[in-house]
């Protein structure tokens, strides 16, 4: 049985008194554990205080050994980590995740997908060039185009090294991605903003992906302007929190209840404000969900292949930070995907959003209550399977187009299906965006373009979930949006919202525009 994790108790909404939650004897959930009476975790190569707080608060204890139940690591895992895991251990990175988070690799996958499916299907990333490889092609394009270009290092974060290009002489010989600048962003009070959306992937083989209901809205700290004298002002053009917090006029969030005050809002506050301003939030979010699914599908076969080569079990999960800009026409643009989004908290809003996010993510991923003997036995079985694979005695293909029944599936495939069905019951405040009945059908042109085998891998889990009648309608997955509030009012976040809540209308995100 998977264990449920909880965030620390925070102040109740609209009250200064501590929130009242039923007393949960966390330690009693763990009857054993690979390292003793309580299971262990390990955080390495990254500063993630909220991760440690959540795990410690749920009666897990830190370890420096290999007996951990969950490993939370920075982008570069130690060599041999994947090979040494038993089936109950979880690690927060997939092999090859940089295919999604490196700007040059992601642009390459988008380019390939656009060739297969059409440029209008993957039109949510501005025209880009990878330098120095495409330097001559870019210079020729630059000479015949109007508008502004933005330069970003291929593998960086927190806005480091980003600038708006004013002259070709500013380009160095370093590896960068140059993209057409989206110069018509949607503005609030004259300020540019972007959305930090948290996306949890529990499998790429086949894809299982979820979007969190809450996230962050990050504002630039100076009024937006494309005047030539303002192109070098990062406070007008970049929305990264790590940059704008240094501005003299930056306002930090002070209380959870005031989530629309300052230069960082919750997504709920953004939705309420936009509704009040008459913006069609439903259309905006449907387009954003479409962007997220297509982005993940573009890299699915590459990360799935590397995962099959590196791991025996479904040990991996990944919590990505999607940074999305919305323009004045409500068209979303993908700015980047973050491999290790910050799990530090500089404000009460950060604490609330990120601690709830982590507790729900760990619950969905599913930590198992096991004793030392089970862990030892599982580790031995894993080593035996690895040896068989090295000797060529075990297939790495998993689900193939020849898989027609349970009798054709190997043990790992059957376990994957069982874990997936179990996982769907622990979604809490996550929205499953893939697979759903509608998304399997909707994005079939993309999976079919990769070959019959890839399309079948997507279908087999859907058949398990919905049966053979995939053409029958199913209730749509919903994204809860809180009701509009006057712009001058203090926005109150009422906590997790369940689909069907009468006080909070929902937006269907399972009925996206059809692919051409």
C-alpha positions in Angstrom: 0.0 0.0 0.0 1.3 3.5 -0.9 1.7 5.9 2.0 0.0 9.3 2.0 2.2 12.3 2.8 1.0 15.7 4.1 2.4 19.2 4.0 3.1 21.0 7.3 0.0 22.6 8.9 -0.2 26.3 7.9 -2.4 29.1 9.0 -6.1 28.6 8.1 -7.4 30.8 5.3 -8.9 34.0 6.8 -7.6 33.3 10.3 -4.4 33.7 12.3 -5.1 30.4 14.1 -3.2 27.2 13.1 -5.1 25.0 10.6 -6.9 22.1 12.2 -6.2 18.8 10.6 -7.0 15.4 12.0 -4.1 14.1 14.0 -2.2 11.7 11.8 0.3 9.4 13.6 2.7 9.5 10.7 5.2 7.1 12.2 2.5 4.4 12.6 2.2 4.3 8.8 5.6 2.7 8.6 5.8 -0.7 10.1 9.2 -1.4 8.7 11.6 0.2 6.2 14.8 -0.7 4.5 16.8 1.1 7.1 15.0 0.3 10.3 11.7 1.2 11.9 11.2 4.2 9.6 12.2 4.5 6.0 15.0 6.8 4.8 15.5 9.4 2.2 18.5 11.1 0.6 19.0 14.6 -0.7 22.2 15.2 -2.7 23.8 17.7 -5.0 21.0 20.2 -4.5 19.6 22.6 -1.9 16.0 21.6 -1.4 14.9 22.5 2.2 11.2 22.0 1.5 11.8 18.5 0.3 13.6 17.6 3.5 10.9 19.3 5.6 8.1 17.3 4.0 9.9 14.0 4.3 11.1 14.6 7.9 7.6 15.8 8.8 6.2 12.5 7.6 8.4 10.4 9.8 11.1 9.6 7.3 14.8 10.0 8.3 17.8 11.1 6.3 20.6 8.7 5.3 24.0 8.9 3.6 23.9 5.3 2.5 22.2 3.4 -0.3 19.2 2.2 1.8 17.0 5.2 0.9 13.5 4.8 -0.2 13.5 8.1 -2.2 16.5 10.0 -3.6 16.1 13.7 -4.4 19.1 14.8 -6.4 20.3 17.7 -8.4 20.5 17.4 -12.2 23.6 15.1 -12.3 23.1 11.8 -10.6 26.0 9.8 -9.3 27.2 7.2 -11.8 25.6 3.8 -11.2 22.6 5.1 -9.3 20.1 3.6 -11.6 21.7 0.2 -11.9 21.9 -0.3 -8.1 18.2 0.4 -7.3 15.6 -2.2 -6.2 12.0 -1.9 -7.4 10.7 0.0 -4.3 13.2 2.8 -4.5 12.3 6.1 -6.2 14.5 8.7 -7.8 13.5 12.1 -9.0 15.1 12.1 -12.5 14.7 10.0 -15.7 17.8 9.1 -17.7 17.9 11.5 -20.6 15.6 14.2 -19.1 17.9 16.8 -20.5 16.4 16.0 -23.9 13.5 18.1 -22.5 15.2 20.7 -20.4 18.2 21.7 -22.6 17.1 24.4 -24.9 19.1 23.2 -27.9 17.9 19.5 -27.5 14.2 20.6 -27.0 14.3 22.8 -30.1 15.8 19.9 -32.1 12.9 17.6 -31.0 10.3 20.2 -31.9 11.9 20.7 -35.3 11.7 16.9 -35.9 8.1 16.7 -34.7 7.1 19.7 -36.9 8.5 17.9 -39.9 6.4 14.8 -39.1 3.2 16.4 -37.9 3.3 19.9 -39.5 4.7 23.2 -38.3 1.3 24.5 -37.2 1.0 21.6 -34.7 4.2 22.7 -32.8 3.9 26.4 -33.3 4.2 27.3 -29.6 7.9 27.8 -29.6 9.3 30.8 -31.4 11.5 30.3 -34.5 15.0 29.4 -33.0 18.5 28.7 -34.1 21.2 26.8 -32.3 24.5 28.5 -32.4 27.3 28.2 -33.5 26.0 25.2 -35.5 23.3 27.2 -37.3 25.2 30.6 -37.2 25.2 31.2 -41.0 21.6 30.2 -41.4 20.6 32.6 -38.5 22.6 35.5 -39.9 20.9 35.1 -43.3 17.5 35.0 -41.6 18.3 37.9 -39.3 19.2 40.1 -42.3 15.8 39.6 -43.9 13.6 39.8 -40.8 12.1 42.4 -38.6 11.5 42.2 -34.8 13.6 41.5 -31.8 15.6 38.3 -31.0 16.5 36.9 -27.6 19.7 35.0 -26.8 19.7 32.2 -24.2 22.6 29.8 -23.1 21.8 26.2 -24.1 22.0 24.9 -20.6 21.4 27.5 -17.9 18.7 28.6 -15.4 17.4 31.5 -13.4 17.8 33.9 -16.3 21.6 33.7 -16.4 23.2 34.9 -19.6 19.9 35.9 -21.3 19.8 39.2 -23.3 17.9 40.8 -26.2 20.0 41.0 -29.3 20.6 44.5 -30.6 23.5 43.8 -33.0 25.1 40.7 -34.4 28.4 41.8 -32.9 27.0 40.9 -29.4 27.1 37.2 -30.3 30.0 35.3 -29.0 31.3 31.8 -30.0 29.6 30.2 -27.0 26.8 27.7 -27.4 23.4 29.6 -27.3 19.9 29.4 -28.7 18.7 32.5 -30.5 14.9 32.8 -30.7 12.4 35.3 -32.1 11.2 37.4 -29.2 7.5 37.4 -28.3 7.0 41.2 -28.3 3.2 41.3 -27.6 2.9 39.7 -24.2 -0.3 39.9 -22.2 0.2 42.6 -19.6 -1.2 43.2 -16.1 -0.9 46.8 -14.9 1.7 47.3 -17.7 3.9 44.5 -16.4 5.0 41.4 -18.3 4.5 38.0 -16.5 5.0 34.3 -17.0 3.5 31.2 -15.5 5.4 28.6 -13.6 3.4 25.4 -14.1 4.4 22.2 -12.3 4.2 19.0 -14.3 4.7 15.6 -12.8 5.8 12.7 -15.1 5.7 9.2 -13.5 6.5 7.3 -16.7 7.8 7.9 -20.2 7.3 4.2 -21.2 4.5 4.8 -21.9 3.8 8.5 -20.9 1.9 9.2 -17.8 1.7 13.0 -17.0 -0.1 15.2 -14.5 -0.4 19.0 -14.1 -0.7 20.5 -10.6 -3.7 22.7 -10.0 -1.7 25.5 -8.4 1.5 27.3 -9.4 3.1 30.7 -9.5 2.7 33.8 -11.6 6.0 35.8 -11.8 6.1 39.5 -12.8 8.8 41.7 -14.3 9.4 44.6 -11.9 9.4 47.5 -14.5 6.8 48.5 -17.0 7.2 46.6 -20.3 8.6 48.5 -23.2 10.3 47.6 -26.5 11.8 51.1 -27.0 15.4 50.8 -28.2 16.8 52.4 -25.0 14.9 49.8 -22.9 16.0 46.6 -24.7 18.9 46.1 -22.3 16.8 46.4 -19.1 16.3 42.9 -17.7 13.7 44.2 -15.2 11.4 45.0 -18.1 11.9 41.9 -20.2 12.7 39.0 -17.9 10.3 37.5 -15.4 12.7 35.3 -13.5 12.3 35.7 -9.7 16.0 35.3 -9.2 16.6 38.5 -11.2 13.6 40.7 -10.2 14.0 40.1 -6.5 17.1 42.3 -6.8 15.1 45.3 -8.1 14.7 48.2 -5.7 10.9 48.3 -6.2 10.3 44.5 -5.9 7.5 43.6 -3.6 7.6 40.2 -1.9 4.5 38.3 -0.9 3.9 38.6 2.9 0.9 36.4 3.7 -0.7 33.3 2.1 -4.1 35.0 2.2 -2.9 37.9 -0.1 -1.8 35.8 -3.1 -2.4 38.7 -5.6 -0.1 41.2 -3.9 3.4 41.9 -5.1 5.5 40.6 -8.0 4.6 37.0 -7.4 1.0 35.7 -7.4 -0.5 32.2 -7.3 -2.1 30.9 -10.5 -5.5 31.0 -8.7 -5.0 34.8 -8.2 -4.1 35.2 -11.8 -7.2 33.3 -13.0 -9.5 35.4 -10.8 -7.9 38.7 -12.0 -8.1 37.7 -15.7 -11.8 36.6 -15.3 -12.6 39.9 -13.7 -10.9 41.7 -16.7 -13.1 39.7 -19.1 -10.3 37.4 -20.4 -11.4 33.9 -21.6 -9.4 31.9 -19.1 -10.9 28.6 -20.3 -9.4 29.0 -23.8 -6.1 30.1 -22.3 -5.8 27.0 -20.2 -7.0 24.6 -22.9 -4.1 25.9 -25.1 -1.6 25.6 -22.3 -2.6 22.0 -21.6 -2.2 21.3 -25.3 1.3 22.8 -25.2 2.3 20.6 -22.3 1.1 17.3 -23.8 2.7 18.0 -27.1 6.0 19.0 -25.5 6.1 15.7 -23.5 5.2 13.6 -26.5 8.0 15.2 -28.6 10.6 13.7 -26.2 8.8 10.6 -25.0 10.5 8.0 -27.3 14.0 9.4 -26.6 13.6 9.4 -22.8 11.8 6.1 -22.8 14.6 4.5 -24.7 17.3 5.8 -22.3 15.1 4.7 -19.3 14.8 1.2 -20.6 18.5 1.0 -21.1 19.3 2.2 -17.6 16.7 0.8 -15.3 14.9 -2.5 -14.7 11.9 -1.1 -12.8 9.8 2.0 -13.0 11.8 3.8 -10.4 11.9 7.3 -11.9 9.7 10.3 -11.6 10.3 13.9 -12.6 8.7 17.2 -11.3 9.3 19.7 -14.1 8.8 23.4 -14.0 7.2 24.6 -17.3 7.6 28.3 -17.9 4.9 29.6 -20.2 4.3 33.1 -21.6 0.8 34.1 -22.8 0.6 36.8 -25.4 -2.2 39.4 -26.0 -4.0 36.9 -28.2 -4.1 34.3 -25.4 -1.6 32.2 -27.3 0.8 30.4 -24.9 4.5 30.2 -25.7 6.9 27.7 -24.1 9.9 29.6 -22.7 11.7 26.7 -21.2 11.3 23.5 -19.1 13.2 23.4 -15.8 14.8 20.1 -14.8 15.1 20.9 -11.0 12.7 23.7 -10.3 13.5 25.6 -7.1 12.2 23.9 -3.9 13.3 26.8 -1.7 10.8 29.2 -0.2 11.3 33.0 0.2 7.7 33.8 1.0 4.6 32.4 2.6 3.1 31.8 -0.8 6.1 29.8 -1.9 5.8 27.6 1.3 2.1 27.0 0.7 2.3 26.2 -3.0 5.5 24.1 -3.0 4.9 22.2 0.3 1.5 21.1 -0.9 2.9 20.3 -4.3 5.6 18.1 -2.9 3.3 16.2 -0.5 0.8 15.5 -3.3 3.6 14.5 -5.7 5.2 12.1 -3.3 1.7 10.6 -2.5 1.0 10.1 -6.2 4.4 8.6 -7.0 3.7 6.1 -4.2 6.2 5.2 -1.5 5.7 1.6 -0.3 5.8 0.3 3.2 8.3 -2.5 3.2 10.6 -4.2 5.7 14.3 -4.9 5.5 13.8 -8.5 4.2 11.6 -7.3 1.4 14.1 -4.7 0.4 17.0 -7.2 0.4 15.1 -9.7 -1.6 14.1 -7.1 -4.2 17.6 -5.8 -4.5 18.9 -9.4 -5.3 16.1 -9.9 -7.9 17.0 -6.5 -9.5 20.7 -7.6 -9.8 19.6 -10.9 -11.4 17.5 -9.1 -13.9 20.3 -6.7 -14.7 22.6 -9.6 -15.3 20.1 -11.3 -17.6 19.7 -8.1 -19.6 23.5 -7.7 -19.9 23.7 -11.3 -21.3 20.9 -10.6 -23.7 18.5 -13.0 -22.0 15.8 -10.4 -21.3 14.0 -8.1 -23.7 14.0 -4.4 -23.1 11.1 -3.7 -25.4 8.3 -4.0 -22.8 5.0 -3.4 -24.7 5.2 -4.0 -28.4 2.8 -4.2 -31.2 2.7 -8.0 -30.6 1.3 -7.6 -27.1 -2.3 -8.6 -27.5 -3.2 -10.0 -24.0 -2.0 -10.4 -20.5 -0.4 -13.7 -21.4 1.9 -11.8 -23.9 3.1 -9.3 -21.2 6.3 -9.8 -19.2 6.3 -9.3 -15.4 7.6 -5.8 -15.5 4.9 -4.7 -18.0 2.2 -6.2 -15.8 3.6 -4.4 -12.8 3.7 -1.2 -14.7 0.0 -1.5 -15.6 -0.9 -2.3 -11.9 1.1 0.6 -10.6 -0.5 3.0 -13.2 -4.0 2.0 -12.2 -3.2 2.3 -8.5 -1.5 5.7 -9.2 -4.6 7.2 -10.8 -6.4 6.9 -7.5 -3.9 9.1 -5.7 -4.0 12.2 -7.8 -5.2 14.6 -5.1 -4.6 18.1 -6.7 -3.0 16.8 -9.8 -4.8 16.6 -13.1 -4.0 13.7 -15.4 -3.5 15.1 -18.8 -2.1 11.9 -20.4 -3.3 9.3 -20.9 -7.0 10.0 -20.9 -9.5 8.6 -23.4 -9.7 11.9 -25.2 -6.0 12.6 -25.2 -5.1 9.2 -26.5 -7.4 9.8 -29.5 -6.5 13.5 -29.9 -2.8 13.0 -30.1 -2.8 9.7 -32.1 -1.5 11.6 -35.1 1.7 12.4 -33.2 2.2 8.9 -31.8 1.4 7.3 -35.2 4.0 9.5 -36.9 6.6 7.8 -34.8 5.6 4.3 -36.0 3.0 1.7 -35.3 4.9 0.4 -32.3 4.9 3.8 -30.5 1.1 4.3 -31.2 0.4 0.9 -29.7 2.4 1.6 -26.6 0.1 4.6 -25.9 -3.0 2.5 -26.6 -2.3 -0.5 -24.3 -2.6 1.4 -21.1 -5.7 3.2 -22.3 -7.3 -0.2 -23.0 -6.6 -1.2 -19.5 -8.2 1.9 -18.1 -11.2 2.3 -20.4 -11.7 -1.1 -22.1 -11.9 -1.7 -25.8 -14.7 0.9 -26.5 -12.4 3.9 -26.8 -15.0 5.7 -28.9 -17.5 6.0 -26.0 -17.5 9.4 -24.3 -16.0 9.8 -20.9 -16.3 12.7 -18.4 -13.6 15.2 -19.2 -10.7 15.9 -17.0 -11.1 19.3 -15.4 -8.9 22.1 -14.4 -10.4 24.0 -11.4 -10.5 27.7 -11.6 -11.6 29.9 -8.7 -14.3 32.5 -9.4 -13.5 36.0 -10.4 -12.7 38.6 -7.7 -12.5 42.4 -8.1 -8.9 43.4 -9.0 -8.6 45.6 -5.9 -9.8 42.9 -3.5 -7.5 40.6 -1.6 -7.5 37.2 -3.3 -8.3 34.3 -0.9 -7.1 30.9 -1.8 -9.7 28.4 -0.5 -7.3 25.5 -0.7 -7.6 22.4 -3.0 -10.6 22.4 -5.2 -12.3 19.2 -6.3 -14.0 18.9 -9.7 -17.7 19.5 -9.3 -17.3 22.0 -6.4 -20.3 24.3 -6.9 -18.3 27.4 -5.8 -15.5 26.9 -8.3 -16.5 26.4 -12.0 -14.3 24.1 -14.0 -12.6 24.2 -17.4 -12.6 21.1 -19.5 -9.0 20.4 -20.6 -9.7 17.1 -22.3 -11.4 18.6 -25.4 -8.5 20.4 -27.2 -8.6 21.7 -30.7 -8.2 18.8 -33.2 -4.8 18.2 -34.8 -4.8 19.0 -38.6 
